[in-house]
């Protein structure tokens, strides 16, 4: 299990614990006679920064208790003592649930899970997550990533379609034409494959000072396919 997956697993429990502790702080602060806005500030601080704010609150609460004892102060009856913390807890848990649901079903979440799946060699899951991300947002780079996984999975026709859509969408990767040529050659469409290899040779990848190693492969493929098409 990766660190990211572990974080996703424990995150709901951590947030729920923070919500419960924050609610206890709100109830405790009100019972100790803190003004509403002060109690609310302690509660929200504990919710967002529990390791820092909660110990400070306990220290302040302890010192306040000592002062009350030394002064002989009597406890006050606080209105809505239990109702307010309960409403606060319901609201906070609802917001946490909504946030977790949104994060789990966002484009970034699908792309992250696709990356985890690729690292785990779970190509089927990666393809599924890329498709879900594209259903939410049509992105040419995501289409290219999906096409790469589809090609590796043997779904050559689908991979070709996705590479074409990525190109039309403005994906700047010049090597797409090489990938398309390889796929066309795999399905015995030699004429189109030759044209794509030639297009790749005219791209920046092959016209720069230090061309990519695939350029030599593309030249050999053009010569080979020219002979085959005679």
Rosetta constraint file for C-alpha pairs under 8 A:
AtomPair CA 1 CA 5 HARMONIC 6.25 0.50
AtomPair CA 1 CA 6 HARMONIC 6.59 0.50
AtomPair CA 2 CA 6 HARMONIC 6.23 0.50
AtomPair CA 3 CA 7 HARMONIC 6.13 0.50
AtomPair CA 4 CA 8 HARMONIC 6.26 0.50
AtomPair CA 5 CA 9 HARMONIC 6.17 0.50
AtomPair CA 6 CA 10 HARMONIC 6.34 0.50
AtomPair CA 7 CA 11 HARMONIC 5.72 0.50
AtomPair CA 8 CA 12 HARMONIC 7.60 0.50
AtomPair CA 10 CA 14 HARMONIC 6.25 0.50
AtomPair CA 11 CA 15 HARMONIC 6.16 0.50
AtomPair CA 12 CA 16 HARMONIC 6.10 0.50
AtomPair CA 12 CA 100 HARMONIC 7.55 0.50
AtomPair CA 13 CA 17 HARMONIC 6.10 0.50
AtomPair CA 14 CA 18 HARMONIC 6.18 0.50
AtomPair CA 15 CA 19 HARMONIC 6.18 0.50
AtomPair CA 15 CA 96 HARMONIC 7.22 0.50
AtomPair CA 16 CA 20 HARMONIC 6.28 0.50
AtomPair CA 16 CA 93 HARMONIC 7.11 0.50
AtomPair CA 16 CA 96 HARMONIC 7.92 0.50
AtomPair CA 17 CA 21 HARMONIC 6.16 0.50
AtomPair CA 18 CA 22 HARMONIC 5.91 0.50
AtomPair CA 18 CA 46 HARMONIC 7.11 0.50
AtomPair CA 18 CA 47 HARMONIC 5.28 0.50
AtomPair CA 18 CA 48 HARMONIC 7.76 0.50
AtomPair CA 18 CA 50 HARMONIC 6.49 0.50
AtomPair CA 19 CA 23 HARMONIC 6.13 0.50
AtomPair CA 19 CA 47 HARMONIC 5.88 0.50
AtomPair CA 19 CA 89 HARMONIC 6.73 0.50
AtomPair CA 19 CA 92 HARMONIC 6.56 0.50
AtomPair CA 19 CA 93 HARMONIC 6.85 0.50
AtomPair CA 20 CA 24 HARMONIC 6.26 0.50
AtomPair CA 20 CA 89 HARMONIC 7.16 0.50
AtomPair CA 21 CA 25 HARMONIC 6.23 0.50
AtomPair CA 21 CA 46 HARMONIC 7.28 0.50
AtomPair CA 21 CA 47 HARMONIC 7.51 0.50
AtomPair CA 22 CA 26 HARMONIC 6.32 0.50
AtomPair CA 22 CA 42 HARMONIC 7.91 0.50
AtomPair CA 22 CA 43 HARMONIC 4.73 0.50
AtomPair CA 22 CA 44 HARMONIC 6.74 0.50
AtomPair CA 22 CA 45 HARMONIC 7.99 0.50
AtomPair CA 22 CA 46 HARMONIC 5.26 0.50
AtomPair CA 22 CA 47 HARMONIC 5.18 0.50
AtomPair CA 22 CA 50 HARMONIC 7.92 0.50
AtomPair CA 23 CA 27 HARMONIC 6.27 0.50
AtomPair CA 23 CA 43 HARMONIC 6.48 0.50
AtomPair CA 23 CA 85 HARMONIC 5.71 0.50
AtomPair CA 23 CA 86 HARMONIC 7.69 0.50
AtomPair CA 23 CA 88 HARMONIC 6.90 0.50
AtomPair CA 23 CA 89 HARMONIC 5.92 0.50
AtomPair CA 24 CA 28 HARMONIC 5.91 0.50
AtomPair CA 24 CA 85 HARMONIC 7.63 0.50
AtomPair CA 25 CA 29 HARMONIC 5.84 0.50
AtomPair CA 25 CA 39 HARMONIC 7.58 0.50
AtomPair CA 25 CA 42 HARMONIC 6.86 0.50
AtomPair CA 25 CA 43 HARMONIC 5.50 0.50
AtomPair CA 25 CA 46 HARMONIC 7.63 0.50
AtomPair CA 25 CA 54 HARMONIC 7.94 0.50
AtomPair CA 25 CA 57 HARMONIC 7.92 0.50
AtomPair CA 26 CA 30 HARMONIC 6.21 0.50
AtomPair CA 26 CA 39 HARMONIC 5.44 0.50
AtomPair CA 26 CA 40 HARMONIC 6.21 0.50
AtomPair CA 26 CA 42 HARMONIC 6.96 0.50
AtomPair CA 26 CA 43 HARMONIC 5.07 0.50
AtomPair CA 26 CA 85 HARMONIC 6.27 0.50
AtomPair CA 27 CA 31 HARMONIC 6.16 0.50
AtomPair CA 27 CA 81 HARMONIC 6.79 0.50
AtomPair CA 27 CA 82 HARMONIC 7.04 0.50
AtomPair CA 27 CA 84 HARMONIC 7.96 0.50
AtomPair CA 27 CA 85 HARMONIC 5.72 0.50
AtomPair CA 28 CA 32 HARMONIC 6.11 0.50
AtomPair CA 29 CA 33 HARMONIC 6.47 0.50
AtomPair CA 29 CA 34 HARMONIC 5.40 0.50
AtomPair CA 29 CA 39 HARMONIC 5.21 0.50
AtomPair CA 29 CA 42 HARMONIC 7.84 0.50
AtomPair CA 29 CA 61 HARMONIC 7.87 0.50
AtomPair CA 30 CA 34 HARMONIC 5.28 0.50
AtomPair CA 30 CA 35 HARMONIC 6.95 0.50
AtomPair CA 30 CA 36 HARMONIC 6.88 0.50
AtomPair CA 30 CA 39 HARMONIC 6.12 0.50
AtomPair CA 30 CA 78 HARMONIC 6.86 0.50
AtomPair CA 30 CA 81 HARMONIC 6.99 0.50
AtomPair CA 31 CA 75 HARMONIC 7.98 0.50
AtomPair CA 31 CA 76 HARMONIC 7.76 0.50
AtomPair CA 31 CA 77 HARMONIC 7.84 0.50
AtomPair CA 31 CA 78 HARMONIC 6.51 0.50
AtomPair CA 31 CA 81 HARMONIC 7.07 0.50
AtomPair CA 32 CA 61 HARMONIC 7.79 0.50
AtomPair CA 32 CA 75 HARMONIC 7.38 0.50
AtomPair CA 33 CA 75 HARMONIC 7.54 0.50
AtomPair CA 33 CA 76 HARMONIC 6.86 0.50
AtomPair CA 33 CA 78 HARMONIC 7.56 0.50
AtomPair CA 34 CA 38 HARMONIC 6.11 0.50
AtomPair CA 34 CA 39 HARMONIC 5.77 0.50
AtomPair CA 35 CA 39 HARMONIC 6.11 0.50
AtomPair CA 36 CA 40 HARMONIC 6.04 0.50
AtomPair CA 37 CA 41 HARMONIC 6.07 0.50
AtomPair CA 38 CA 42 HARMONIC 6.33 0.50
AtomPair CA 39 CA 43 HARMONIC 6.19 0.50
AtomPair CA 40 CA 44 HARMONIC 6.10 0.50
AtomPair CA 41 CA 45 HARMONIC 5.95 0.50
AtomPair CA 42 CA 46 HARMONIC 6.13 0.50
AtomPair CA 42 CA 53 HARMONIC 7.37 0.50
AtomPair CA 42 CA 57 HARMONIC 7.09 0.50
AtomPair CA 43 CA 47 HARMONIC 6.21 0.50
AtomPair CA 44 CA 48 HARMONIC 6.30 0.50
AtomPair CA 45 CA 49 HARMONIC 5.65 0.50
AtomPair CA 45 CA 50 HARMONIC 7.03 0.50
AtomPair CA 45 CA 53 HARMONIC 5.90 0.50
AtomPair CA 45 CA 54 HARMONIC 7.99 0.50
AtomPair CA 46 CA 50 HARMONIC 4.27 0.50
AtomPair CA 46 CA 51 HARMONIC 7.72 0.50
AtomPair CA 46 CA 52 HARMONIC 7.62 0.50
AtomPair CA 46 CA 53 HARMONIC 5.17 0.50
AtomPair CA 46 CA 54 HARMONIC 5.42 0.50
AtomPair CA 49 CA 53 HARMONIC 5.91 0.50
AtomPair CA 49 CA 54 HARMONIC 7.88 0.50
AtomPair CA 50 CA 54 HARMONIC 5.28 0.50
AtomPair CA 51 CA 55 HARMONIC 6.95 0.50
AtomPair CA 52 CA 56 HARMONIC 6.81 0.50
AtomPair CA 53 CA 57 HARMONIC 6.10 0.50
AtomPair CA 54 CA 58 HARMONIC 6.30 0.50
AtomPair CA 55 CA 59 HARMONIC 6.31 0.50
AtomPair CA 56 CA 60 HARMONIC 6.22 0.50
AtomPair CA 57 CA 61 HARMONIC 5.93 0.50
AtomPair CA 58 CA 62 HARMONIC 6.06 0.50
AtomPair CA 59 CA 63 HARMONIC 6.26 0.50
AtomPair CA 60 CA 64 HARMONIC 6.02 0.50
AtomPair CA 61 CA 65 HARMONIC 6.13 0.50
AtomPair CA 62 CA 66 HARMONIC 6.39 0.50
AtomPair CA 63 CA 67 HARMONIC 6.31 0.50
AtomPair CA 64 CA 68 HARMONIC 6.17 0.50
AtomPair CA 65 CA 69 HARMONIC 6.19 0.50
AtomPair CA 66 CA 70 HARMONIC 6.18 0.50
AtomPair CA 67 CA 71 HARMONIC 6.05 0.50
AtomPair CA 68 CA 72 HARMONIC 5.72 0.50
AtomPair CA 68 CA 73 HARMONIC 4.97 0.50
AtomPair CA 68 CA 74 HARMONIC 7.70 0.50
AtomPair CA 69 CA 73 HARMONIC 6.48 0.50
AtomPair CA 80 CA 84 HARMONIC 5.69 0.50
AtomPair CA 81 CA 85 HARMONIC 7.32 0.50
AtomPair CA 82 CA 86 HARMONIC 6.24 0.50
AtomPair CA 83 CA 87 HARMONIC 6.16 0.50
AtomPair CA 84 CA 88 HARMONIC 6.08 0.50
AtomPair CA 85 CA 89 HARMONIC 6.04 0.50
AtomPair CA 86 CA 90 HARMONIC 6.29 0.50
AtomPair CA 87 CA 91 HARMONIC 6.23 0.50
AtomPair CA 88 CA 92 HARMONIC 6.11 0.50
AtomPair CA 89 CA 93 HARMONIC 6.04 0.50
AtomPair CA 90 CA 94 HARMONIC 6.07 0.50
AtomPair CA 91 CA 95 HARMONIC 6.23 0.50
AtomPair CA 92 CA 96 HARMONIC 6.17 0.50
AtomPair CA 93 CA 97 HARMONIC 6.08 0.50
AtomPair CA 94 CA 98 HARMONIC 6.18 0.50
AtomPair CA 95 CA 99 HARMONIC 6.08 0.50
AtomPair CA 96 CA 100 HARMONIC 6.12 0.50
AtomPair CA 97 CA 101 HARMONIC 6.12 0.50
AtomPair CA 98 CA 102 HARMONIC 6.11 0.50
AtomPair CA 99 CA 103 HARMONIC 6.06 0.50
AtomPair CA 100 CA 104 HARMONIC 5.98 0.50
AtomPair CA 101 CA 105 HARMONIC 6.27 0.50
AtomPair CA 102 CA 106 HARMONIC 5.94 0.50
AtomPair CA 103 CA 109 HARMONIC 6.33 0.50
AtomPair CA 104 CA 109 HARMONIC 5.68 0.50
AtomPair CA 104 CA 110 HARMONIC 7.67 0.50
AtomPair CA 105 CA 109 HARMONIC 6.30 0.50
AtomPair CA 105 CA 110 HARMONIC 6.91 0.50
AtomPair CA 106 CA 110 HARMONIC 6.48 0.50
AtomPair CA 106 CA 133 HARMONIC 7.71 0.50
AtomPair CA 107 CA 111 HARMONIC 6.26 0.50
AtomPair CA 107 CA 132 HARMONIC 7.88 0.50
AtomPair CA 107 CA 133 HARMONIC 4.92 0.50
AtomPair CA 107 CA 134 HARMONIC 7.94 0.50
AtomPair CA 107 CA 136 HARMONIC 6.60 0.50
AtomPair CA 107 CA 137 HARMONIC 7.12 0.50
AtomPair CA 108 CA 112 HARMONIC 6.02 0.50
AtomPair CA 108 CA 133 HARMONIC 7.75 0.50
AtomPair CA 109 CA 113 HARMONIC 6.19 0.50
AtomPair CA 110 CA 114 HARMONIC 6.13 0.50
AtomPair CA 110 CA 129 HARMONIC 5.18 0.50
AtomPair CA 110 CA 130 HARMONIC 6.70 0.50
AtomPair CA 110 CA 132 HARMONIC 6.75 0.50
AtomPair CA 110 CA 133 HARMONIC 5.60 0.50
AtomPair CA 111 CA 115 HARMONIC 6.25 0.50
AtomPair CA 111 CA 129 HARMONIC 6.57 0.50
AtomPair CA 111 CA 130 HARMONIC 6.36 0.50
AtomPair CA 111 CA 133 HARMONIC 6.61 0.50
AtomPair CA 112 CA 116 HARMONIC 6.34 0.50
AtomPair CA 113 CA 117 HARMONIC 6.10 0.50
AtomPair CA 113 CA 126 HARMONIC 7.26 0.50
AtomPair CA 113 CA 129 HARMONIC 6.69 0.50
AtomPair CA 114 CA 118 HARMONIC 6.22 0.50
AtomPair CA 114 CA 125 HARMONIC 6.79 0.50
AtomPair CA 114 CA 126 HARMONIC 4.19 0.50
AtomPair CA 114 CA 127 HARMONIC 7.23 0.50
AtomPair CA 114 CA 128 HARMONIC 7.87 0.50
AtomPair CA 114 CA 129 HARMONIC 5.29 0.50
AtomPair CA 114 CA 130 HARMONIC 6.34 0.50
AtomPair CA 115 CA 119 HARMONIC 6.33 0.50
AtomPair CA 115 CA 126 HARMONIC 6.96 0.50
AtomPair CA 116 CA 120 HARMONIC 6.23 0.50
AtomPair CA 116 CA 126 HARMONIC 7.94 0.50
AtomPair CA 117 CA 121 HARMONIC 6.07 0.50
AtomPair CA 117 CA 122 HARMONIC 4.87 0.50
AtomPair CA 117 CA 123 HARMONIC 6.55 0.50
AtomPair CA 117 CA 125 HARMONIC 5.99 0.50
AtomPair CA 117 CA 126 HARMONIC 5.19 0.50
AtomPair CA 118 CA 122 HARMONIC 5.78 0.50
AtomPair CA 118 CA 123 HARMONIC 6.04 0.50
AtomPair CA 118 CA 126 HARMONIC 6.01 0.50
AtomPair CA 122 CA 126 HARMONIC 6.41 0.50
AtomPair CA 123 CA 127 HARMONIC 6.17 0.50
AtomPair CA 123 CA 149 HARMONIC 6.60 0.50
AtomPair CA 123 CA 153 HARMONIC 7.23 0.50
AtomPair CA 124 CA 128 HARMONIC 6.26 0.50
AtomPair CA 125 CA 129 HARMONIC 6.18 0.50
AtomPair CA 126 CA 130 HARMONIC 6.17 0.50
AtomPair CA 126 CA 146 HARMONIC 7.99 0.50
AtomPair CA 126 CA 149 HARMONIC 7.54 0.50
AtomPair CA 127 CA 131 HARMONIC 6.20 0.50
AtomPair CA 127 CA 146 HARMONIC 6.00 0.50
AtomPair CA 127 CA 149 HARMONIC 6.44 0.50
AtomPair CA 127 CA 150 HARMONIC 7.04 0.50
AtomPair CA 128 CA 132 HARMONIC 6.32 0.50
AtomPair CA 129 CA 133 HARMONIC 6.20 0.50
AtomPair CA 130 CA 134 HARMONIC 6.20 0.50
AtomPair CA 130 CA 142 HARMONIC 6.70 0.50
AtomPair CA 130 CA 143 HARMONIC 7.73 0.50
AtomPair CA 130 CA 145 HARMONIC 7.70 0.50
AtomPair CA 130 CA 146 HARMONIC 5.87 0.50
AtomPair CA 131 CA 135 HARMONIC 6.18 0.50
AtomPair CA 131 CA 146 HARMONIC 7.41 0.50
AtomPair CA 132 CA 136 HARMONIC 6.65 0.50
AtomPair CA 133 CA 137 HARMONIC 6.16 0.50
AtomPair CA 133 CA 138 HARMONIC 7.94 0.50
AtomPair CA 133 CA 142 HARMONIC 7.86 0.50
AtomPair CA 134 CA 138 HARMONIC 4.94 0.50
AtomPair CA 134 CA 139 HARMONIC 6.60 0.50
AtomPair CA 134 CA 142 HARMONIC 7.05 0.50
AtomPair CA 134 CA 143 HARMONIC 7.41 0.50
AtomPair CA 138 CA 142 HARMONIC 7.85 0.50
AtomPair CA 138 CA 143 HARMONIC 7.89 0.50
AtomPair CA 139 CA 143 HARMONIC 6.34 0.50
AtomPair CA 139 CA 166 HARMONIC 7.74 0.50
AtomPair CA 139 CA 169 HARMONIC 7.43 0.50
AtomPair CA 140 CA 144 HARMONIC 6.28 0.50
AtomPair CA 140 CA 165 HARMONIC 6.98 0.50
AtomPair CA 140 CA 166 HARMONIC 4.23 0.50
AtomPair CA 140 CA 167 HARMONIC 7.12 0.50
AtomPair CA 140 CA 168 HARMONIC 7.98 0.50
AtomPair CA 140 CA 169 HARMONIC 5.17 0.50
AtomPair CA 140 CA 170 HARMONIC 6.46 0.50
AtomPair CA 140 CA 171 HARMONIC 5.33 0.50
AtomPair CA 141 CA 145 HARMONIC 6.36 0.50
AtomPair CA 141 CA 166 HARMONIC 6.52 0.50
AtomPair CA 141 CA 171 HARMONIC 5.80 0.50
AtomPair CA 142 CA 146 HARMONIC 6.14 0.50
AtomPair CA 142 CA 166 HARMONIC 8.00 0.50
AtomPair CA 143 CA 147 HARMONIC 6.04 0.50
AtomPair CA 143 CA 162 HARMONIC 5.60 0.50
AtomPair CA 143 CA 163 HARMONIC 6.83 0.50
AtomPair CA 143 CA 165 HARMONIC 7.13 0.50
AtomPair CA 143 CA 166 HARMONIC 5.45 0.50
AtomPair CA 144 CA 148 HARMONIC 6.25 0.50
AtomPair CA 144 CA 162 HARMONIC 6.51 0.50
AtomPair CA 144 CA 163 HARMONIC 5.65 0.50
AtomPair CA 144 CA 166 HARMONIC 5.63 0.50
AtomPair CA 144 CA 171 HARMONIC 7.74 0.50
AtomPair CA 145 CA 149 HARMONIC 6.52 0.50
AtomPair CA 146 CA 150 HARMONIC 6.13 0.50
AtomPair CA 146 CA 159 HARMONIC 7.52 0.50
AtomPair CA 146 CA 162 HARMONIC 7.15 0.50
AtomPair CA 147 CA 151 HARMONIC 6.03 0.50
AtomPair CA 147 CA 158 HARMONIC 7.31 0.50
AtomPair CA 147 CA 159 HARMONIC 4.31 0.50
AtomPair CA 147 CA 160 HARMONIC 7.06 0.50
AtomPair CA 147 CA 161 HARMONIC 7.92 0.50
AtomPair CA 147 CA 162 HARMONIC 5.23 0.50
AtomPair CA 147 CA 163 HARMONIC 5.79 0.50
AtomPair CA 148 CA 152 HARMONIC 6.28 0.50
AtomPair CA 148 CA 159 HARMONIC 6.86 0.50
AtomPair CA 149 CA 153 HARMONIC 6.10 0.50
AtomPair CA 149 CA 159 HARMONIC 7.90 0.50
AtomPair CA 150 CA 154 HARMONIC 6.30 0.50
AtomPair CA 150 CA 155 HARMONIC 5.14 0.50
AtomPair CA 150 CA 156 HARMONIC 6.74 0.50
AtomPair CA 150 CA 158 HARMONIC 6.79 0.50
AtomPair CA 150 CA 159 HARMONIC 5.18 0.50
AtomPair CA 151 CA 155 HARMONIC 5.51 0.50
AtomPair CA 151 CA 156 HARMONIC 5.19 0.50
AtomPair CA 151 CA 158 HARMONIC 7.94 0.50
AtomPair CA 151 CA 159 HARMONIC 5.29 0.50
AtomPair CA 151 CA 183 HARMONIC 7.60 0.50
AtomPair CA 155 CA 159 HARMONIC 6.11 0.50
AtomPair CA 156 CA 160 HARMONIC 6.10 0.50
AtomPair CA 156 CA 183 HARMONIC 6.20 0.50
AtomPair CA 156 CA 186 HARMONIC 8.00 0.50
AtomPair CA 156 CA 187 HARMONIC 7.76 0.50
AtomPair CA 157 CA 161 HARMONIC 6.39 0.50
AtomPair CA 158 CA 162 HARMONIC 6.29 0.50
AtomPair CA 159 CA 163 HARMONIC 6.14 0.50
AtomPair CA 160 CA 164 HARMONIC 6.18 0.50
AtomPair CA 160 CA 180 HARMONIC 6.21 0.50
AtomPair CA 160 CA 183 HARMONIC 6.89 0.50
AtomPair CA 160 CA 184 HARMONIC 7.98 0.50
AtomPair CA 161 CA 165 HARMONIC 6.22 0.50
AtomPair CA 162 CA 166 HARMONIC 6.04 0.50
AtomPair CA 163 CA 167 HARMONIC 6.24 0.50
AtomPair CA 163 CA 176 HARMONIC 6.73 0.50
AtomPair CA 163 CA 180 HARMONIC 6.96 0.50
AtomPair CA 164 CA 168 HARMONIC 6.23 0.50
AtomPair CA 165 CA 169 HARMONIC 5.96 0.50
AtomPair CA 166 CA 170 HARMONIC 6.49 0.50
AtomPair CA 166 CA 171 HARMONIC 5.48 0.50
AtomPair CA 167 CA 171 HARMONIC 5.24 0.50
AtomPair CA 167 CA 172 HARMONIC 7.55 0.50
AtomPair CA 167 CA 176 HARMONIC 7.57 0.50
AtomPair CA 174 CA 200 HARMONIC 7.11 0.50
AtomPair CA 174 CA 203 HARMONIC 6.30 0.50
AtomPair CA 174 CA 204 HARMONIC 7.07 0.50
AtomPair CA 174 CA 205 HARMONIC 6.60 0.50
AtomPair CA 175 CA 179 HARMONIC 6.52 0.50
AtomPair CA 175 CA 200 HARMONIC 6.82 0.50
AtomPair CA 175 CA 205 HARMONIC 7.32 0.50
AtomPair CA 176 CA 180 HARMONIC 6.08 0.50
AtomPair CA 177 CA 181 HARMONIC 6.07 0.50
AtomPair CA 177 CA 196 HARMONIC 5.58 0.50
AtomPair CA 177 CA 197 HARMONIC 6.84 0.50
AtomPair CA 177 CA 199 HARMONIC 6.74 0.50
AtomPair CA 177 CA 200 HARMONIC 5.42 0.50
AtomPair CA 178 CA 182 HARMONIC 6.27 0.50
AtomPair CA 178 CA 196 HARMONIC 6.60 0.50
AtomPair CA 178 CA 197 HARMONIC 5.85 0.50
AtomPair CA 178 CA 200 HARMONIC 5.71 0.50
AtomPair CA 178 CA 218 HARMONIC 7.50 0.50
AtomPair CA 179 CA 183 HARMONIC 6.32 0.50
AtomPair CA 180 CA 184 HARMONIC 6.14 0.50
AtomPair CA 180 CA 193 HARMONIC 7.43 0.50
AtomPair CA 180 CA 196 HARMONIC 6.86 0.50
AtomPair CA 181 CA 185 HARMONIC 6.13 0.50
AtomPair CA 181 CA 192 HARMONIC 7.31 0.50
AtomPair CA 181 CA 193 HARMONIC 4.31 0.50
AtomPair CA 181 CA 194 HARMONIC 6.96 0.50
AtomPair CA 181 CA 195 HARMONIC 7.78 0.50
AtomPair CA 181 CA 196 HARMONIC 5.02 0.50
AtomPair CA 181 CA 197 HARMONIC 5.70 0.50
AtomPair CA 182 CA 186 HARMONIC 6.23 0.50
AtomPair CA 182 CA 193 HARMONIC 6.85 0.50
AtomPair CA 183 CA 187 HARMONIC 6.53 0.50
AtomPair CA 183 CA 193 HARMONIC 7.82 0.50
AtomPair CA 184 CA 188 HARMONIC 6.30 0.50
AtomPair CA 184 CA 189 HARMONIC 5.09 0.50
AtomPair CA 184 CA 190 HARMONIC 6.69 0.50
AtomPair CA 184 CA 192 HARMONIC 6.74 0.50
AtomPair CA 184 CA 193 HARMONIC 5.11 0.50
AtomPair CA 185 CA 189 HARMONIC 5.48 0.50
AtomPair CA 185 CA 190 HARMONIC 5.41 0.50
AtomPair CA 185 CA 193 HARMONIC 5.46 0.50
AtomPair CA 189 CA 193 HARMONIC 6.15 0.50
AtomPair CA 190 CA 194 HARMONIC 6.06 0.50
AtomPair CA 190 CA 225 HARMONIC 6.46 0.50
AtomPair CA 190 CA 229 HARMONIC 7.43 0.50
AtomPair CA 191 CA 195 HARMONIC 6.58 0.50
AtomPair CA 191 CA 225 HARMONIC 7.64 0.50
AtomPair CA 191 CA 229 HARMONIC 7.19 0.50
AtomPair CA 192 CA 196 HARMONIC 6.26 0.50
AtomPair CA 193 CA 197 HARMONIC 6.21 0.50
AtomPair CA 194 CA 198 HARMONIC 6.23 0.50
AtomPair CA 194 CA 221 HARMONIC 7.32 0.50
AtomPair CA 194 CA 222 HARMONIC 5.48 0.50
AtomPair CA 194 CA 225 HARMONIC 6.21 0.50
AtomPair CA 194 CA 226 HARMONIC 7.46 0.50
AtomPair CA 195 CA 199 HARMONIC 6.16 0.50
AtomPair CA 196 CA 200 HARMONIC 6.14 0.50
AtomPair CA 197 CA 201 HARMONIC 6.30 0.50
AtomPair CA 197 CA 218 HARMONIC 5.46 0.50
AtomPair CA 197 CA 219 HARMONIC 7.52 0.50
AtomPair CA 197 CA 221 HARMONIC 7.29 0.50
AtomPair CA 197 CA 222 HARMONIC 6.43 0.50
AtomPair CA 198 CA 202 HARMONIC 6.49 0.50
AtomPair CA 198 CA 218 HARMONIC 7.46 0.50
AtomPair CA 198 CA 219 HARMONIC 7.82 0.50
AtomPair CA 198 CA 222 HARMONIC 6.92 0.50
AtomPair CA 199 CA 203 HARMONIC 6.53 0.50
AtomPair CA 200 CA 205 HARMONIC 7.63 0.50
AtomPair CA 200 CA 206 HARMONIC 7.28 0.50
AtomPair CA 200 CA 215 HARMONIC 7.67 0.50
AtomPair CA 200 CA 218 HARMONIC 7.56 0.50
AtomPair CA 201 CA 205 HARMONIC 7.56 0.50
AtomPair CA 201 CA 206 HARMONIC 5.34 0.50
AtomPair CA 201 CA 207 HARMONIC 7.32 0.50
AtomPair CA 201 CA 215 HARMONIC 6.18 0.50
AtomPair CA 201 CA 218 HARMONIC 6.91 0.50
AtomPair CA 201 CA 219 HARMONIC 7.44 0.50
AtomPair CA 202 CA 206 HARMONIC 6.47 0.50
AtomPair CA 202 CA 207 HARMONIC 6.53 0.50
AtomPair CA 203 CA 207 HARMONIC 6.31 0.50
AtomPair CA 204 CA 208 HARMONIC 5.82 0.50
AtomPair CA 205 CA 211 HARMONIC 5.80 0.50
AtomPair CA 205 CA 212 HARMONIC 6.03 0.50
AtomPair CA 205 CA 215 HARMONIC 7.72 0.50
AtomPair CA 206 CA 210 HARMONIC 7.82 0.50
AtomPair CA 206 CA 211 HARMONIC 4.63 0.50
AtomPair CA 206 CA 212 HARMONIC 6.17 0.50
AtomPair CA 206 CA 215 HARMONIC 5.70 0.50
AtomPair CA 207 CA 211 HARMONIC 6.47 0.50
AtomPair CA 211 CA 215 HARMONIC 6.64 0.50
AtomPair CA 212 CA 216 HARMONIC 7.86 0.50
AtomPair CA 213 CA 217 HARMONIC 7.03 0.50
AtomPair CA 214 CA 218 HARMONIC 6.07 0.50
AtomPair CA 215 CA 219 HARMONIC 6.25 0.50
AtomPair CA 216 CA 220 HARMONIC 6.34 0.50
AtomPair CA 217 CA 221 HARMONIC 6.15 0.50
AtomPair CA 218 CA 222 HARMONIC 6.15 0.50
AtomPair CA 219 CA 223 HARMONIC 6.37 0.50
AtomPair CA 220 CA 224 HARMONIC 6.11 0.50
AtomPair CA 221 CA 225 HARMONIC 5.92 0.50
AtomPair CA 222 CA 226 HARMONIC 5.97 0.50
AtomPair CA 223 CA 227 HARMONIC 6.48 0.50
AtomPair CA 224 CA 228 HARMONIC 6.39 0.50
AtomPair CA 225 CA 229 HARMONIC 6.02 0.50
AtomPair CA 226 CA 230 HARMONIC 6.52 0.50
